[in-house]
Amino acid sequence: MYASGTESLIKQAREIQEEELQKFYGRISKLLNVKDFGNEAIDSLQRLHLIVSATKYGRTIPVDLNKKLQALLCSPSSPEQVQVLCSCTLRESLPLSVHSLPVDDLQDNRTISYVAAVILAQAGDRTDLTALSNQFLRSLESRQPEGQISRHVLPVLSKVIGFSPETLTEDHINLVSRKLVDWLRYASVQQGTSMSSGGFFTGPRTRQPGPMTEVDGAVAGDFFTVLCVGQSYTEDQWMNMYAFSMIRKWLLTYDTEGTGSTDTAQLKKTQLMQSLSQDDRSEVDGSVMSMVSATSSSSRLLPPKERLREKAFEYCHRLIEQSDRKATKKADTDLQKACLVEAVTIMDIICKEDPSYVYRAFPCIKALYGRLSGDLSYARAMLPIAQFYLNHSETAAVDSEVVFRQLFSRFPGELFNEPLLAFEFVQFCRANVGVLSEGVALYRQSFPNLLKFLAWNSPALISEFVELLPSLLAPETAIEILHSLLDLPCLAAALDLQLRSVSLQAPERTLWDQGTKVPSSLEAFRQPYYRGMFLYILRPEAGTGDTIDRLSMVHEVLADMAESPRTVQCAQTVPYSCMSSSTLLSR
């Protein structure tokens, strides 16, 4: 919800009369003729943006004003705030500017990025993006001085390939692949130059850059990654971080050829053996010999796509090694977890494209699983690990049962109240529903645990579970699933009681006289007499007990939870899930 002042401004922008609007257009057009922009011009541009963006339909601004906004946007001498406001206004207004912006004449990287925002918002097909992508690629290809490499290139290029992947030719793809290799693997391991105060009587002096450090404070070894820490960063280090942020999307988009053939794999194996027999030093000055740099010389012989695959694999391997360090700051610990998710996912993509990487990746992934499996705070990182096992355990002849037993037994039972994990867990099941239902026996058996996600997070997950239900149904579990769906509000109430029982200090337990009044639901949850009933409701797997003959007792004990918001919300979800289940059963 907006604040009252903001709502008032939006309402004024929507309800402005045509006569007043035309006067405003004329006034702002005059203000834009002045070279020096004062507060009045900035305020007017902000109001113009609010007016054109406050309605569902695009407002048509006068042609002369449109041209002035385009001219200011494309002028490198314009203040950045003015360029931002012009870009935002042109994106939201008519006439469209996508065909009239002089992309080929632009040289300034900052200006190109703001022009790109307009073109990407208004592009209708790939032809509208051709000039823009060519300009960006020329910017990448040219040798620019230090500090002139545009940090905006990769984010905008990522948007371009997301909108129309076929915009880039094979030569373009090879060019970007080579640049990504350079940024990922060869960024400086020294910190950027920073200015420090020289004292009251002296001017500022340049502080000599020191080496980058690891998250635990040790001097960084090997090569720079996003997990290296410093006071300031060089331009190539920033590009390293940008490159890592888009490498997954790039590999999924352009690394789908049949390059993982037997001949190619054999060639790479031969090159690897040759490189191991040589005194191969890292290509990065000052770095030490390591496993990930052992193939640096041989990888130069590979085509651009395969070389990028090799360097991306090395980068992810180093990230996994760095994640084992004890971070001194909580923010770095969170970054380690996020990098683990991304690194394992990228490794999985690389192994799917070229199976020869599976044998290099599995020792690392297996060790990572052993390190993280006992720590629930790394639960989100376990999902891509499980995905890796699902995709490649058969190729590597590795038993994956223990991974999926923990995945389906422990995570839903203990982390059902983590909404992000619940969503990602269900998405994992949806993405692999065929393989899980056919190859992982525990998947169907664990439906009571999976329903805990639905009970706690409904109705946000109802559509996802409607898709999953057919894969969970089997002749031996169909009736139990139907009853479990009907009892879903009871499950939501029991989960609530479970959390409250853990968080609240339990009072002294006394034996309960069965002839007295039924205790409150929280007290009943702690009573041994009801333990079996609650254990059944919270069971992790199918086929363990039956409470149908005690259903009235369940409802009586949970009566004071009937008005709980989560229970009510869950009860509203039941008809949708049961409708799907009943339809499947009738078939």
DRENDOVO-375797 format. One record per residue (C-alpha): residue number from 1; x, y, z; residue in three letters. Coordinates in nm, 3 decimals. Layout:
<pts>
NUM/X/Y/Z/ALA .
...
</pts>
This chain:
<pts>
1/0.000/0.000/0.000/MET .
2/0.116/0.351/-0.082/TYR .
3/0.138/0.630/0.175/ALA .
4/-0.146/0.882/0.165/SER .
5/0.079/1.151/0.013/GLY .
6/0.196/0.916/-0.262/THR .
7/-0.160/0.806/-0.340/GLU .
8/-0.262/1.171/-0.371/SER .
9/0.016/1.241/-0.623/LEU .
10/-0.074/0.932/-0.829/ILE .
11/-0.441/1.032/-0.829/LYS .
12/-0.353/1.383/-0.949/GLN .
13/-0.136/1.239/-1.227/ALA .
14/-0.417/1.009/-1.343/ARG .
15/-0.689/1.273/-1.333/GLU .
16/-0.499/1.565/-1.486/ILE .
17/-0.714/1.750/-1.741/GLN .
18/-0.609/1.768/-2.105/GLU .
19/-0.583/2.148/-2.106/GLU .
20/-0.359/2.151/-1.801/GLU .
21/-0.155/1.864/-1.947/LEU .
22/-0.087/2.053/-2.272/GLN .
23/0.024/2.360/-2.075/LYS .
24/0.258/2.140/-1.872/PHE .
25/0.403/1.989/-2.192/TYR .
26/0.475/2.340/-2.324/GLY .
27/0.634/2.453/-1.997/ARG .
28/0.865/2.154/-1.966/ILE .
29/0.960/2.182/-2.334/SER .
30/1.087/2.537/-2.268/LYS .
31/1.275/2.426/-1.957/LEU .
32/1.460/2.160/-2.158/LEU .
33/1.601/2.424/-2.395/ASN .
34/1.833/2.547/-2.120/VAL .
35/2.175/2.380/-2.097/LYS .
36/2.201/2.405/-1.719/ASP .
37/1.926/2.203/-1.553/PHE .
38/1.801/2.347/-1.227/GLY .
39/1.571/2.202/-0.966/ASN .
40/1.263/2.317/-1.160/GLU .
41/1.364/2.117/-1.469/ALA .
42/1.440/1.805/-1.264/ILE .
43/1.111/1.834/-1.074/ASP .
44/0.922/1.877/-1.402/SER .
45/1.086/1.568/-1.552/LEU .
46/0.994/1.370/-1.242/GLN .
47/0.633/1.488/-1.268/ARG .
48/0.626/1.404/-1.641/LEU .
49/0.742/1.050/-1.564/HIS .
50/0.472/1.014/-1.300/LEU .
51/0.204/1.135/-1.542/ILE .
52/0.299/0.894/-1.823/VAL .
53/0.344/0.594/-1.590/SER .
54/0.042/0.640/-1.361/ALA .
55/-0.212/0.505/-1.612/THR .
56/-0.255/0.161/-1.767/LYS .
57/-0.249/0.302/-2.120/TYR .
58/0.042/0.488/-2.277/GLY .
59/0.009/0.866/-2.290/ARG .
60/0.105/1.035/-2.617/THR .
61/0.340/1.327/-2.564/ILE .
62/0.402/1.597/-2.830/PRO .
63/0.650/1.505/-3.102/VAL .
64/0.880/1.799/-3.029/ASP .
65/0.896/1.707/-2.659/LEU .
66/0.961/1.344/-2.752/ASN .
67/1.254/1.450/-2.970/LYS .
68/1.399/1.668/-2.694/LYS .
69/1.382/1.380/-2.449/LEU .
70/1.556/1.155/-2.702/GLN .
71/1.826/1.416/-2.762/ALA .
72/1.892/1.455/-2.390/LEU .
73/1.898/1.079/-2.345/LEU .
74/2.153/1.032/-2.624/CYS .
75/2.379/1.320/-2.520/SER .
76/2.683/1.208/-2.315/PRO .
77/2.701/1.557/-2.164/SER .
78/2.357/1.527/-2.003/SER .
79/2.359/1.474/-1.625/PRO .
80/2.297/1.111/-1.537/GLU .
81/1.981/1.199/-1.342/GLN .
82/1.839/1.364/-1.655/VAL .
83/1.928/1.061/-1.868/GLN .
84/1.757/0.829/-1.619/VAL .
85/1.438/1.037/-1.616/LEU .
86/1.433/1.067/-1.997/CYS .
87/1.483/0.692/-2.035/SER .
88/1.204/0.609/-1.788/CYS .
89/0.964/0.857/-1.952/THR .
90/1.029/0.739/-2.309/LEU .
91/0.976/0.377/-2.204/ARG .
92/0.625/0.454/-2.078/GLU .
93/0.505/0.702/-2.342/SER .
94/0.396/0.724/-2.703/LEU .
95/0.503/0.758/-2.981/PRO .
96/0.743/0.463/-2.959/LEU .
97/1.108/0.559/-2.967/SER .
98/1.254/0.219/-3.055/VAL .
99/1.302/0.303/-3.426/HIS .
100/1.417/0.663/-3.388/SER .
101/1.698/0.633/-3.133/LEU .
102/2.041/0.664/-3.306/PRO .
103/2.200/0.352/-3.157/VAL .
104/2.481/0.327/-3.413/ASP .
105/2.608/0.678/-3.336/ASP .
106/2.643/0.627/-2.962/LEU .
107/2.989/0.587/-2.810/GLN .
108/2.940/0.644/-2.437/ASP .
109/2.869/0.320/-2.250/ASN .
110/2.651/0.482/-1.986/ARG .
111/2.436/0.643/-2.254/THR .
112/2.407/0.317/-2.446/ILE .
113/2.277/0.139/-2.135/SER .
114/1.997/0.394/-2.080/TYR .
115/1.904/0.388/-2.449/VAL .
116/1.899/0.008/-2.430/ALA .
117/1.639/0.024/-2.152/ALA .
118/1.401/0.206/-2.388/VAL .
119/1.464/-0.031/-2.679/ILE .
120/1.421/-0.345/-2.467/LEU .
121/1.091/-0.213/-2.329/ALA .
122/0.950/-0.133/-2.675/GLN .
123/1.108/-0.395/-2.903/ALA .
124/0.856/-0.595/-3.101/GLY .
125/1.085/-0.853/-3.262/ASP .
126/1.451/-0.946/-3.307/ARG .
127/1.508/-0.687/-3.582/THR .
128/1.450/-0.411/-3.326/ASP .
129/1.739/-0.552/-3.121/LEU .
130/1.993/-0.609/-3.399/THR .
131/2.149/-0.262/-3.395/ALA .
132/2.161/-0.261/-3.015/LEU .
133/2.328/-0.601/-2.986/SER .
134/2.580/-0.507/-3.257/ASN .
135/2.667/-0.189/-3.069/GLN .
136/2.721/-0.379/-2.745/PHE .
137/2.934/-0.638/-2.917/LEU .
138/3.149/-0.369/-3.079/ARG .
139/3.193/-0.224/-2.731/SER .
140/3.309/-0.563/-2.604/LEU .
141/3.544/-0.621/-2.897/GLU .
142/3.720/-0.284/-2.879/SER .
143/4.020/-0.259/-2.650/ARG .
144/3.916/0.007/-2.404/GLN .
145/4.146/0.167/-2.143/PRO .
146/4.120/0.058/-1.779/GLU .
147/3.805/0.189/-1.620/GLY .
148/3.619/0.225/-1.951/GLN .
149/3.477/-0.128/-1.970/ILE .
150/3.105/-0.092/-1.930/SER .
151/2.953/-0.267/-1.631/ARG .
152/2.619/-0.222/-1.803/HIS .
153/2.703/-0.441/-2.103/VAL .
154/2.641/-0.784/-1.953/LEU .
155/2.309/-0.708/-1.774/PRO .
156/2.166/-0.554/-2.092/VAL .
157/2.310/-0.831/-2.309/LEU .
158/2.145/-1.081/-2.075/SER .
159/1.812/-0.906/-2.135/LYS .
160/1.868/-0.916/-2.511/VAL .
161/1.932/-1.290/-2.523/ILE .
162/1.637/-1.348/-2.291/GLY .
163/1.409/-1.161/-2.530/PHE .
164/1.551/-1.302/-2.853/SER .
165/1.841/-1.553/-2.831/PRO .
166/1.867/-1.579/-3.210/GLU .
167/1.974/-1.213/-3.227/THR .
168/2.337/-1.320/-3.177/LEU .
169/2.523/-1.489/-3.460/THR .
170/2.776/-1.769/-3.410/GLU .
171/3.060/-1.516/-3.432/ASP .
172/2.891/-1.303/-3.167/HIS .
173/2.849/-1.605/-2.940/ILE .
174/3.217/-1.696/-2.974/ASN .
175/3.320/-1.337/-2.902/LEU .
176/3.114/-1.318/-2.583/VAL .
177/3.235/-1.663/-2.477/SER .
178/3.598/-1.549/-2.506/ARG .
179/3.527/-1.233/-2.307/LYS .
180/3.348/-1.431/-2.036/LEU .
181/3.653/-1.657/-2.006/VAL .
182/3.879/-1.354/-1.960/ASP .
183/3.655/-1.199/-1.696/TRP .
184/3.591/-1.521/-1.506/LEU .
185/3.946/-1.650/-1.493/ARG .
186/4.190/-1.363/-1.525/TYR .
187/4.069/-1.085/-1.297/ALA .
188/4.333/-0.926/-1.074/SER .
189/4.385/-1.064/-0.724/VAL .
190/4.498/-0.721/-0.600/GLN .
191/4.252/-0.475/-0.449/GLN .
192/4.154/-0.163/-0.638/GLY .
193/4.327/0.167/-0.568/THR .
194/4.154/0.370/-0.298/SER .
195/4.205/0.726/-0.176/MET .
196/4.279/0.796/0.190/SER .
197/4.294/1.122/0.379/SER .
198/4.646/1.255/0.421/GLY .
199/4.564/1.456/0.731/GLY .
200/4.466/1.816/0.793/PHE .
201/4.775/1.978/0.637/PHE .
202/4.818/1.742/0.345/THR .
203/4.597/1.643/0.057/GLY .
204/4.454/1.297/-0.002/PRO .
205/4.703/1.030/-0.099/ARG .
206/4.665/0.711/-0.294/THR .
207/4.677/0.401/-0.077/ARG .
208/4.883/0.118/-0.222/GLN .
209/4.650/-0.169/-0.314/PRO .
210/4.687/-0.485/-0.110/GLY .
211/4.594/-0.841/-0.199/PRO .
212/4.238/-0.966/-0.195/MET .
213/4.143/-1.183/0.101/THR .
214/3.924/-1.486/0.153/GLU .
215/3.608/-1.460/0.366/VAL .
216/3.806/-1.582/0.668/ASP .
217/4.071/-1.312/0.631/GLY .
218/4.344/-1.521/0.468/ALA .
219/4.520/-1.386/0.160/VAL .
220/4.334/-1.503/-0.151/ALA .
221/4.505/-1.778/-0.346/GLY .
222/4.455/-1.897/-0.703/ASP .
223/4.226/-1.655/-0.887/PHE .
224/3.962/-1.394/-0.805/PHE .
225/3.597/-1.496/-0.752/THR .
226/3.287/-1.334/-0.607/VAL .
227/3.387/-1.478/-0.268/LEU .
228/3.708/-1.273/-0.255/CYS .
229/3.689/-0.976/-0.020/VAL .
230/3.848/-0.632/-0.050/GLY .
231/3.803/-0.267/0.042/GLN .
232/3.771/-0.166/-0.323/SER .
233/3.751/-0.351/-0.654/TYR .
234/3.912/-0.306/-0.993/THR .
235/3.710/-0.286/-1.313/GLU .
236/3.800/-0.640/-1.419/ASP .
237/3.691/-0.770/-1.077/GLN .
238/3.352/-0.604/-1.122/TRP .
239/3.325/-0.766/-1.465/MET .
240/3.416/-1.100/-1.304/ASN .
241/3.115/-1.065/-1.073/MET .
242/2.884/-0.961/-1.356/TYR .
243/3.006/-1.251/-1.571/ALA .
244/2.937/-1.505/-1.296/PHE .
245/2.586/-1.365/-1.251/SER .
246/2.494/-1.442/-1.613/MET .
247/2.699/-1.754/-1.688/ILE .
248/2.413/-1.993/-1.604/ARG .
249/2.177/-1.817/-1.846/LYS .
250/2.445/-1.805/-2.114/TRP .
251/2.523/-2.178/-2.089/LEU .
252/2.155/-2.272/-2.097/LEU .
253/2.097/-2.053/-2.404/THR .
254/2.402/-2.114/-2.622/TYR .
255/2.579/-2.424/-2.488/ASP .
256/2.324/-2.677/-2.613/THR .
257/2.504/-2.813/-2.916/GLU .
258/2.624/-3.169/-2.932/GLY .
259/2.973/-3.066/-2.832/THR .
260/2.998/-3.336/-2.571/GLY .
261/3.067/-3.606/-2.829/SER .
262/3.289/-3.905/-2.769/THR .
263/3.565/-3.767/-2.992/ASP .
264/3.565/-3.433/-2.813/THR .
265/3.565/-3.600/-2.473/ALA .
266/3.858/-3.822/-2.577/GLN .
267/4.047/-3.518/-2.707/LEU .
268/3.993/-3.336/-2.379/LYS .
269/4.104/-3.642/-2.181/LYS .
270/4.425/-3.662/-2.387/THR .
271/4.488/-3.291/-2.340/GLN .
272/4.429/-3.325/-1.967/LEU .
273/4.680/-3.611/-1.937/MET .
274/4.937/-3.411/-2.135/GLN .
275/4.887/-3.107/-1.918/SER .
276/4.927/-3.308/-1.598/LEU .
277/5.266/-3.437/-1.717/SER .
278/5.396/-3.083/-1.769/GLN .
279/5.504/-2.820/-1.520/ASP .
280/5.190/-2.622/-1.594/ASP .
281/5.164/-2.300/-1.400/ARG .
282/4.852/-2.089/-1.365/SER .
283/4.795/-1.823/-1.627/GLU .
284/4.719/-1.569/-1.356/VAL .
285/5.031/-1.392/-1.226/ASP .
286/5.106/-1.478/-0.867/GLY .
287/4.866/-1.770/-0.837/SER .
288/4.966/-2.114/-0.719/VAL .
289/4.935/-2.453/-0.881/MET .
290/4.598/-2.616/-0.814/SER .
291/4.363/-2.875/-0.954/MET .
292/4.153/-2.616/-1.132/VAL .
293/4.457/-2.467/-1.309/SER .
294/4.598/-2.802/-1.422/ALA .
295/4.424/-2.781/-1.759/THR .
296/4.495/-2.413/-1.831/SER .
297/4.740/-2.474/-2.116/SER .
298/4.536/-2.743/-2.287/SER .
299/4.214/-2.542/-2.259/SER .
300/4.360/-2.278/-2.489/ARG .
301/4.327/-2.525/-2.773/LEU .
302/3.954/-2.567/-2.720/LEU .
303/3.686/-2.380/-2.919/PRO .
304/3.541/-2.074/-2.737/PRO .
305/3.228/-2.251/-2.610/LYS .
306/3.419/-2.547/-2.469/GLU .
307/3.686/-2.323/-2.320/ARG .
308/3.416/-2.122/-2.144/LEU .
309/3.271/-2.447/-2.013/ARG .
310/3.614/-2.546/-1.878/GLU .
311/3.676/-2.211/-1.709/LYS .
312/3.325/-2.194/-1.566/ALA .
313/3.378/-2.541/-1.419/PHE .
314/3.708/-2.431/-1.259/GLU .
315/3.541/-2.119/-1.121/TYR .
316/3.258/-2.317/-0.962/CYS .
317/3.504/-2.570/-0.818/HIS .
318/3.696/-2.287/-0.652/ARG .
319/3.372/-2.138/-0.513/LEU .
320/3.288/-2.471/-0.351/ILE .
321/3.637/-2.482/-0.197/GLU .
322/3.598/-2.124/-0.071/GLN .
323/3.260/-2.203/0.084/SER .
324/3.436/-2.431/0.333/ASP .
325/3.604/-2.132/0.496/ARG .
326/3.463/-1.985/0.817/LYS .
327/3.338/-1.638/0.725/ALA .
328/3.400/-1.357/0.972/THR .
329/3.081/-1.172/0.872/LYS .
330/2.725/-1.301/0.851/LYS .
331/2.677/-1.131/0.514/ALA .
332/2.967/-1.335/0.375/ASP .
333/2.812/-1.654/0.515/THR .
334/2.489/-1.575/0.331/ASP .
335/2.690/-1.505/0.016/LEU .
336/2.866/-1.842/0.051/GLN .
337/2.528/-2.019/0.061/LYS .
338/2.401/-1.832/-0.244/ALA .
339/2.722/-1.906/-0.436/CYS .
340/2.697/-2.276/-0.351/LEU .
341/2.349/-2.293/-0.505/VAL .
342/2.471/-2.121/-0.821/GLU .
343/2.799/-2.313/-0.847/ALA .
344/2.642/-2.660/-0.815/VAL .
345/2.367/-2.563/-1.062/THR .
346/2.624/-2.447/-1.319/ILE .
347/2.827/-2.765/-1.269/MET .
348/2.512/-2.967/-1.332/ASP .
349/2.448/-2.779/-1.658/ILE .
350/2.807/-2.834/-1.773/ILE .
351/2.791/-3.206/-1.693/CYS .
352/2.465/-3.244/-1.887/LYS .
353/2.625/-3.083/-2.192/GLU .
354/2.950/-3.278/-2.162/ASP .
355/2.933/-3.604/-1.957/PRO .
356/3.313/-3.618/-1.936/SER .
357/3.291/-3.358/-1.659/TYR .
358/3.081/-3.589/-1.439/VAL .
359/3.385/-3.784/-1.319/TYR .
360/3.566/-3.463/-1.225/ARG .
361/3.263/-3.312/-1.054/ALA .
362/3.132/-3.602/-0.846/PHE .
363/3.416/-3.619/-0.588/PRO .
364/3.366/-3.249/-0.520/CYS .
365/2.984/-3.274/-0.502/ILE .
366/2.998/-3.586/-0.285/LYS .
367/3.236/-3.418/-0.038/ALA .
368/3.012/-3.110/-0.035/LEU .
369/2.709/-3.323/0.046/TYR .
370/2.894/-3.489/0.332/GLY .
371/2.985/-3.148/0.471/ARG .
372/2.638/-2.991/0.443/LEU .
373/2.402/-3.282/0.507/SER .
374/2.397/-3.232/0.882/GLY .
375/2.336/-2.857/0.872/ASP .
376/1.976/-2.752/0.801/LEU .
377/2.083/-2.392/0.743/SER .
378/2.221/-2.514/0.408/TYR .
379/1.894/-2.678/0.304/ALA .
380/1.853/-2.461/-0.007/ARG .
381/2.200/-2.562/-0.124/ALA .
382/2.102/-2.928/-0.090/MET .
383/1.838/-2.900/-0.364/LEU .
384/2.087/-2.844/-0.652/PRO .
385/2.304/-3.119/-0.501/ILE .
386/2.005/-3.354/-0.513/ALA .
387/1.943/-3.240/-0.871/GLN .
388/2.303/-3.326/-0.957/PHE .
389/2.266/-3.675/-0.807/TYR .
390/1.937/-3.723/-0.989/LEU .
391/2.094/-3.634/-1.325/ASN .
392/2.434/-3.800/-1.298/HIS .
393/2.447/-4.069/-1.026/SER .
394/2.371/-4.341/-1.280/GLU .
395/2.653/-4.222/-1.510/THR .
396/2.900/-4.223/-1.223/ALA .
397/2.757/-4.543/-1.068/ALA .
398/2.696/-4.366/-0.736/VAL .
399/2.422/-4.462/-0.490/ASP .
400/2.189/-4.166/-0.435/SER .
401/1.934/-4.322/-0.195/GLU .
402/2.079/-4.154/0.115/VAL .
403/2.051/-3.812/-0.052/VAL .
404/1.684/-3.852/-0.137/PHE .
405/1.602/-4.008/0.199/ARG .
406/1.726/-3.697/0.373/GLN .
407/1.560/-3.474/0.115/LEU .
408/1.211/-3.623/0.150/PHE .
409/1.227/-3.724/0.516/SER .
410/1.400/-3.442/0.697/ARG .
411/1.340/-3.121/0.502/PHE .
412/0.957/-3.121/0.485/PRO .
413/0.929/-3.246/0.842/GLY .
414/1.159/-2.986/0.997/GLU .
415/1.157/-2.692/0.753/LEU .
416/0.793/-2.679/0.642/PHE .
417/0.770/-2.322/0.779/ASN .
418/1.042/-2.189/0.545/GLU .
419/0.836/-2.043/0.257/PRO .
420/1.124/-1.997/0.011/LEU .
421/1.251/-2.350/0.067/LEU .
422/0.894/-2.483/0.037/ALA .
423/0.851/-2.315/-0.300/PHE .
424/1.190/-2.429/-0.432/GLU .
425/1.134/-2.783/-0.301/PHE .
426/0.799/-2.812/-0.478/VAL .
427/0.950/-2.663/-0.796/GLN .
428/1.224/-2.927/-0.776/PHE .
429/0.957/-3.199/-0.758/CYS .
430/0.764/-3.049/-1.050/ARG .
431/1.074/-3.021/-1.268/ALA .
432/1.170/-3.385/-1.205/ASN .
433/0.827/-3.541/-1.159/VAL .
434/0.883/-3.813/-1.420/GLY .
435/1.220/-3.927/-1.288/VAL .
436/1.112/-3.909/-0.924/LEU .
437/0.791/-4.108/-0.970/SER .
438/0.969/-4.381/-1.169/GLU .
439/1.315/-4.393/-1.015/GLY .
440/1.284/-4.277/-0.653/VAL .
441/1.058/-4.509/-0.453/ALA .
442/1.065/-4.281/-0.151/LEU .
443/0.898/-4.001/-0.349/TYR .
444/0.548/-4.155/-0.342/ARG .
445/0.594/-4.292/0.009/GLN .
446/0.676/-3.943/0.139/SER .
447/0.352/-3.774/0.034/PHE .
448/0.248/-3.713/0.402/PRO .
449/0.568/-3.513/0.447/ASN .
450/0.519/-3.324/0.120/LEU .
451/0.167/-3.228/0.226/LEU .
452/0.319/-3.042/0.522/LYS .
453/0.444/-2.782/0.275/PHE .
454/0.090/-2.744/0.139/LEU .
455/-0.073/-2.735/0.482/ALA .
456/0.157/-2.460/0.605/TRP .
457/0.192/-2.257/0.284/ASN .
458/-0.154/-2.285/0.126/SER .
459/-0.298/-2.137/-0.087/PRO .
460/0.035/-2.021/-0.234/ALA .
461/0.129/-2.378/-0.338/LEU .
462/-0.212/-2.516/-0.435/ILE .
463/-0.160/-2.495/-0.813/SER .
464/0.180/-2.666/-0.783/GLU .
465/0.038/-2.949/-0.573/PHE .
466/-0.252/-3.001/-0.813/VAL .
467/0.015/-3.072/-1.076/GLU .
468/0.206/-3.306/-0.844/LEU .
469/-0.093/-3.513/-0.726/LEU .
470/-0.107/-3.747/-1.029/PRO .
471/0.256/-3.845/-0.975/SER .
472/0.196/-3.919/-0.605/LEU .
473/-0.105/-4.144/-0.662/LEU .
474/-0.059/-4.520/-0.666/ALA .
475/-0.307/-4.805/-0.607/PRO .
476/-0.169/-4.866/-0.259/GLU .
477/-0.171/-4.498/-0.152/THR .
478/-0.470/-4.346/-0.335/ALA .
479/-0.724/-4.379/-0.051/ILE .
480/-0.473/-4.260/0.207/GLU .
481/-0.395/-3.953/-0.004/ILE .
482/-0.765/-3.868/-0.030/LEU .
483/-0.812/-3.892/0.347/HIS .
484/-0.493/-3.693/0.405/SER .
485/-0.623/-3.414/0.185/LEU .
486/-0.951/-3.409/0.377/LEU .
487/-0.753/-3.394/0.702/ASP .
488/-0.527/-3.115/0.574/LEU .
489/-0.666/-2.854/0.823/PRO .
490/-0.588/-3.097/1.105/CYS .
491/-0.233/-3.126/0.974/LEU .
492/-0.200/-2.745/0.964/ALA .
493/-0.321/-2.726/1.325/ALA .
494/-0.083/-3.003/1.435/ALA .
495/0.213/-2.831/1.268/LEU .
496/0.121/-2.509/1.445/ASP .
497/0.109/-2.694/1.777/LEU .
498/0.442/-2.859/1.704/GLN .
499/0.614/-2.523/1.656/LEU .
500/0.447/-2.370/1.961/ARG .
501/0.536/-2.670/2.175/SER .
502/0.903/-2.632/2.082/VAL .
503/0.915/-2.255/2.128/SER .
504/0.722/-2.242/2.457/LEU .
505/0.873/-2.392/2.768/GLN .
506/0.673/-2.699/2.856/ALA .
507/0.509/-2.694/3.201/PRO .
508/0.538/-2.986/3.436/GLU .
509/0.370/-3.281/3.278/ARG .
510/0.101/-3.448/3.483/THR .
511/-0.092/-3.758/3.408/LEU .
512/-0.431/-3.674/3.264/TRP .
513/-0.746/-3.836/3.397/ASP .
514/-0.942/-3.956/3.094/GLN .
515/-1.269/-3.887/3.272/GLY .
516/-1.208/-3.512/3.305/THR .
517/-1.261/-3.237/3.049/LYS .
518/-1.066/-3.249/2.725/VAL .
519/-0.755/-3.031/2.766/PRO .
520/-0.653/-2.752/2.526/SER .
521/-0.492/-2.859/2.200/SER .
522/-0.145/-2.748/2.314/LEU .
523/-0.179/-2.941/2.641/GLU .
524/-0.310/-3.243/2.453/ALA .
525/-0.012/-3.227/2.217/PHE .
526/0.213/-3.277/2.519/ARG .
527/0.004/-3.555/2.677/GLN .
528/0.132/-3.914/2.627/PRO .
529/-0.230/-4.026/2.583/TYR .
530/-0.257/-3.837/2.251/TYR .
531/0.097/-3.899/2.135/ARG .
532/0.007/-4.178/1.893/GLY .
533/-0.268/-3.971/1.733/MET .
534/-0.040/-3.672/1.672/PHE .
535/0.242/-3.894/1.553/LEU .
536/0.008/-4.029/1.289/TYR .
537/-0.106/-3.683/1.176/ILE .
538/0.261/-3.576/1.153/LEU .
539/0.384/-3.905/1.004/ARG .
540/0.668/-3.874/0.749/PRO .
541/0.570/-4.167/0.526/GLU .
542/0.260/-4.346/0.403/ALA .
543/0.120/-4.666/0.551/GLY .
544/0.197/-4.607/0.919/THR .
545/-0.118/-4.646/1.131/GLY .
546/-0.478/-4.535/1.097/ASP .
547/-0.690/-4.288/1.296/THR .
548/-1.015/-4.304/1.102/ILE .
549/-1.193/-4.464/1.400/ASP .
550/-1.065/-4.184/1.624/ARG .
551/-1.150/-3.896/1.390/LEU .
552/-1.408/-3.750/1.628/SER .
553/-1.144/-3.737/1.902/MET .
554/-0.904/-3.557/1.667/VAL .
555/-1.166/-3.292/1.593/HIS .
556/-1.254/-3.257/1.960/GLU .
557/-0.894/-3.210/2.068/VAL .
558/-0.822/-2.958/1.791/LEU .
559/-1.149/-2.766/1.841/ALA .
560/-0.977/-2.455/1.978/ASP .
561/-0.763/-2.440/1.661/MET .
562/-1.064/-2.430/1.428/ALA .
563/-1.057/-2.049/1.406/GLU .
564/-0.682/-2.026/1.362/SER .
565/-0.608/-1.822/1.044/PRO .
566/-0.375/-2.090/0.909/ARG .
567/-0.630/-2.366/0.974/THR .
568/-0.909/-2.166/0.811/VAL .
569/-0.690/-2.086/0.511/GLN .
570/-0.596/-2.451/0.478/CYS .
571/-0.963/-2.556/0.498/ALA .
572/-1.037/-2.326/0.204/GLN .
573/-0.766/-2.506/0.005/THR .
574/-0.907/-2.856/0.062/VAL .
575/-1.190/-2.842/-0.199/PRO .
576/-0.945/-2.761/-0.481/TYR .
577/-0.701/-3.039/-0.395/SER .
578/-0.977/-3.291/-0.325/CYS .
579/-1.147/-3.210/-0.653/MET .
580/-0.828/-3.296/-0.838/SER .
581/-0.775/-3.610/-0.630/SER .
582/-1.135/-3.731/-0.676/SER .
583/-1.116/-3.680/-1.052/THR .
584/-0.801/-3.890/-1.069/LEU .
585/-0.949/-4.162/-0.847/LEU .
586/-1.260/-4.184/-1.065/SER .
587/-1.039/-4.251/-1.364/ARG .
</pts>
